[in-house]
Each structure stands twice: as C-alpha cells, then as structure tokens.
C-alpha cells in the first residue's frame, strides 16, 4: 500500500476540500492511503478522520516561518514513510516541495487549482514563487488549462478535472423542497437566483448586486441568495441595506447543503472575474439547474447539455436578464449522469486517474 501525504488549505468548506474528500472516499484503500497536512480545521475534519486519515494541522507559514514549516514537513514525511507528496496550494508550495525533495520522496505532485493570486500584487515576487514551487516537483497537475498556464507558465502539465460525486446529489422530494422554500421565505411568483462562492473580489459580487438593482428597477419579482462568507461580507451587507434590497438579496452564510440549495434555484449565477475550474457549474448541472457564467470561466465543467450559458460581465445587463428568464428544455437525470461518465468527470474515474500519477 502506497502512502501519500496531501497538503490542503483547510478541512472547512471549499472546492479543494470537497474535491479531495470525494476522491479519497472512492480510492482503493487496499492500494493507497491518504494523510493530510492542513492549515485550518473545519466542518469536514470528522469526514477525513472517518476515512482513516491522519491530519497534521500546521500554523500558517507566515506564522511559524518557512524554516520551521519545512522542518515539520520533513519530519512528518520521514516519520511516516510517504512515497508521494501532493500539494494543492499551487504557487505557494515551494517550501513543501523542497522539504519533500530533501526527504527523498520520489513522487512530488504540484497541483494548481486557481488562476489568480489576489494577495500578491508584486508580479516579480509571484514569478519567483511559481518558479521555486515547480522546480522541485516531479509532476505538475492543473484543474484546467487556465490554471496550469497561470501557475506553470510554459512548463508542460497534465489536466486533472475536478470531479463530482453523483451520490451527493440526491433529488429533493416535493415535501422537502416545500420545507426549504418555507424556511427561506421563497414565494411561488418569485424568480430564484443563487450564487455560491467566497465573498472576495474575484467572485465579482459587485456585478451580482448591480444585476439585483436592475431586476428591482424592472419590477421583476426575484430573490437572490448568496451562499458563502469572506472579507467582503460586511461591505456587501451595507450595499444591500443602502439600496433597500434586504427583501430581495439574502446572505445564507457557509452551507453544507449545497446540492439541496441548487435544486431551489431557477438559475445559478457565476460572474467571476477568474476561476480555476468553476466546480459549482458542474454541481448545478448535476442537479439539472441552469447556470449563467462569465465568459472568463473555463469551459471544462460544461457538460454541453444546454444548461450553461457564458456571457460577458462587461456587456449589457439586459443580456443577462434575458438569459435568466429564458425557458430551457429540461434535461433528464439519466442524460446528465451518462454525460458525466462519458466526459470522465465522475469521481470514480478521476480517483482512478489520480492514483496513476503516484505510480510514476
């Protein structure tokens, strides 16, 4: 059995956490064992523990310093005998990759999940971080061509698409759907729109609020539910109050019931300035929910079943409104599931593909 050490940002809500947990639940545990170095403990901690993993929580590198961090990683690797180290922090992996190389780990996987580095406004420093992260890796992976080009520049890399777990998407019964609607105050005559993502500039909540104001001015009955949390939360709440949109725009916070919420939305909106993959588009399609995304979002999650529309956020708001109210042909669950298998986006297929990299 091969032992692999993954480095992930958190065991709380987030795309990387969900992806790797789904993969780990479908991995052959007679052949592979996953443990995790994590910087923040959260909701999914017990889920990882239930899979038999050890979790090594570390202070952020900025808190403990790079030397202490590398020493800790080196000791974790040597003490537990890992044959592969897989870092999911992209351009921030330089210290992990170097420690793994010092510990003579033969398989060192660097994985890029993003196309943006908001906290780095110094291009030269970011370029150095990218170079030092990739130089000690043996395998470069990315969730999309855009994420790979961002992190690895001109170096060759492989694409490992983010998968979706069909088992997570149980359809709501009519009674359960009605109960959710009552809890959220949804009325029959309202258009229900949703967004799922952290409250940070790259997710472009400013566009969503501008769109909400436009819908209100056109006397369209709607509710927009914003799912997530982040540094812009208070600013968004203040904007909603200032524009008297409290009855139309609701903040739901972090939620574990994403698939249930997606089934309540008439349309999912994703106007991001940048996305590494756009996992929520795949999740929405699995629920049969139409989605409208900005033209900058990668096309890899699109199952090409007519459920995803791409529009320019710099264009006319009326174009988004027309796409929102457009009547779409419903797609059967059987069609969606078959397409997931055909495109290799089912979690079992991605788990099998990922494990091949640990054999190189």
N, C-alpha and C positions, 0 to 999 in steps of 0.2 A: 504493500500500500504506500502510495506516494503522499508525502505531507507538504502542503502548500500554505504559505503564510500570505494572507491578503492584507493590504493596508487600505482602509476605507475611512472617510472623514467622520462618520457618525453611525450609530445604530438607531438614530431617530429618523423621522420621515425624510425621504429624499429619493431621487431617481437611482443613484448608485446603490444605496442601501437596498432598495426594493429589488433591483436587478440581480445583485449578487446573492441575496437571500433566496430569490426564486430559483436561480441556477443551482445553488447549494442544495436545496430541497430535492432537486431532480438528479443530482450527481450520484454516481455509483459509489457508495461509501465503502464497499469492499475493496475498491481500487484507489480511492482518493480520500484525503482528509483535509479539511479547510480549517485553519485558525485565523484570527484577525487581530491586527493592531488597529486601534480606534482612538480618536481624539475627543469624542463626545458621546456620552451614554444617553440612550433614548428609548423610545417606545418598543423597538424591535429587539432589545437586548435578550429578553427571555426566548424569543423565537430562534435566535442564533444558538443560545445555550441548549435548546431542545434538539438541535441538530447535532449535538455532541462537540461543539466547537469550544476552544478556549478563546477568551477575549482579553487582550492585553491593552488596557487603557493607558494612554500616554498623555502628558500635558502637551499643549501645542508647542511646536518647535521654537516659536518666538518666546515662549515662556521658559523652557528648560535649556535652550541654546542648542545649536547644531551638534556640538561635540558630545554633549550628554545624550542627545537623541540617538546619534549614530552608535554610541557605546551600548545603549539599551537595546537597540535593534540587533546589533551584533551578538549580544549575549542571548537574546531571545532565540535567534537563529541557531547558534551553537548549542544551546541547552536542549533544544527540541529537535534538532536534526532535520530541518526543512530542506527539501530538494528543489523547491521553487519558491520565489518571492514574486508576488503580483501586486504592484502598486497602482491604485486607481486615482491618484492625485495629480496625474499629468505632469505639467511643468514644475510642480513643487516636489517631485520625487527624487531630486538629486542626492539627498542625504541617505535615503533608503537604498537606492541603487548602489551607492558607494559602499555602504555597510554590508550589503549582500555580496558584493564583489570581494570585499575583504574577507568575508566568511566563506568564500569559495562556493557560493551557491551556483550551480551550473545553469539554471534557468531563471532569468530575471526579466519579468514581463512588465513593461511600462504601458499604461492604458490611459488614453486621452478621452474624456467624456465631455469636453467643453470647447467652445470656440472663442471664449472671451476670458480676460483676466482683469476684472474690474479694479482690483486692489493695487494693480501695478500700472502706474502712469508714466513709468520710465522705460521706453522701448529697449534701450541698450541693456538695462538690467534684466528685463524679461527675456531678451535673446540669450543672455548668459545662462539664466536658469534653465531655459529649454535645452541648450546645448549640453550642460552638465547633467541634466536629467537623462538625456538619451544616450550619452557616451558610454555609460556603464550598463546599459540594458542589453539583453540578448534578443529580445522580441519586442516589437512595437505594435500595439493594437489601438484602434480607434473605433468609436461607435458610428462614425460617418466619415465620408471623405473630407468634409469641412473641419471636423475635429482633429483629424490626422494632419491635415495641412497646417492647421493653426499651431499644433504642438511640435511637429517633427520637421517642419519646413520641407526640404527636398529629400529627406531620407525615406526609403521605402517602408511601408507599414501595411498591415492587414486590417480588414474591416471585420469587426465582430458586432453585429447589430444587437441592440437591446431587445431582449425577448419579452413576451407577455405570457403569463400563466393563465390558461383558459379556466382552470379550477377556481381562480379568484373572482370570476365574473358571473356568478350565479344571478340569473334574472330575478328581479323583484316580482313578487306576486302582486295582484291588484290591491290586496289589503295592505301589504307592506308599503306599496307606492303611495297609497292614500294616507297612511300614517306619516310617512315622510313629508308629504305635502302639507299636512296639518301642522306638523312640528315647525316647518319652515315658513308657514304662513302663505303658501302658494295658492293663488286663486285660479279658477278654471279659465278665465278670459285673459290670462297673462302669458306673455312670451317669456320663457325661462331660459336665461343665458348664464353661462358659467365660465369661470377661469380658474385654473389650478396652477399655482406656482408661487415661489417666494416673492415677497414684496421687496424687490430690488430693481434698479433702473433698467437692467437688460430685459426684464419681463414686460416693460412698457405699459404699466398700469395707467400712465398718463393718457395713452390712447383710449383705453377702456373707459375712463371717466369722461373723456371728450365725447366718445360714442354714446355713453349713457345720457349725457346732457342733450345731445342731438335727438335721441329717441324720445326724450321727455318733451322737447320742443315740438316734435311732430305728433304729440298726443298718442304715442304708441304705448299700450299697457304692457309693462315688462317688469321683470326683476332680474338683476344681475348679481350672482353670488360669487364672491371672491374667496377662494379657499387657499389658505397658507398664512404665513407670517414672515416678518423680516423687518429690516431697518426703516423702510418707508411706511410702515403701518400707520403711525400717528399722523403723518403728513397726508396720507390718503383719507383717513377718517376726518381730518379737518377740512379737506377739499369737499368731501361729501356733505358735511354739515353746512359749509359756506354756500353751496349750490342747492341746498334743500333737497337732496336726493336720498335722505335717510330711508324713505319708504320703498325706494326702487333699487338701491345698491346695498347689499348686506355682506358683512365680513363674517366668515364662518370659522376662521382660525385653522389650525392644523387639524386634519381629519384622517382617521384610518379607514373610513367607509367611502373611499374614492369611487369604487365601481357602482355603489348604490347611488351616489350623488350624480354620477354621469348619466344614469338612467332617468334622472329627473329633468335634465337639461334638454331643451329643444335644440340648442346649438352650443357647442363648446367654442370659445374664442381663444386664440393663441397669437397675439400680435407682437411676439418677442422681436427684439432687435437682432438677437443672435440665439441660436440653440445648438447644442451639441448633437442632439438626436430628435428631441420632441416626443418623448415617451408617452405623454398624455394623449397625443393624437392616436397612437396605437391602442391605448386603453379605451378611448372613446369609440373607435371603430368596433372594437370587440363587443361593446355594449350596443352597437347599432346607432350611436349618436353622431349626427353630422358635426363637422368641425370646420371652422374658418381660421386659417393661419396666415401669418405674414409671409411674403414671398421670400424672406431670408431664412425661413425654417427649412431644414433638409427634407428631401422628398422620400427618404428611405422608409419612414413609418407609413407612407400612404399605400394602402392595400389595393388601390386603383379600382375601388368598387363604387365610386361616385360619392363617397361620404366626406371627402376632404376637398376644400376649396382654398386656393392660395391667392391672396390679394396684397397689394402694396399699401402699407400704412401711410404712405405719403400721398395717396390718391384721395379721391372724394369719399367722404363719409357715407354718402348716399349709395355708393357701390357696395359698401359693407352691409348697409341696411337691406338692400335688395337681395344680397346673398343670404342674409339671416332669414328673411321671410319667404324665400324661395321654397316651393314644395319639391321634396325629393322622393324618389322612388325608394320604398323601404327595402332593406337587404336582409335576407334570412340568416339566422344564426349558422346554419349549415354552410352557406356560401362563405361567411366570414371565417369560420374555423378552417375550411378547406383551403382558403387563400393563405391563411397563416402558415399552414403546413407547406403549401406549395412554395412560399417565399422564404421558408426556413426561419420564420420568426417565432415559432412556438418554443417554449422554454426548454423542452427536452432536446430539441435539435441544437440549440445554442449551447446548452450544457455539454453535449457530446463534442461539439466543435471546440469549445474552450479547452477541454481536457487534452485534446491533441497537441496543444502548444506545450503542455507540461512534459510531453514525451520527446521533445526535440533536444 
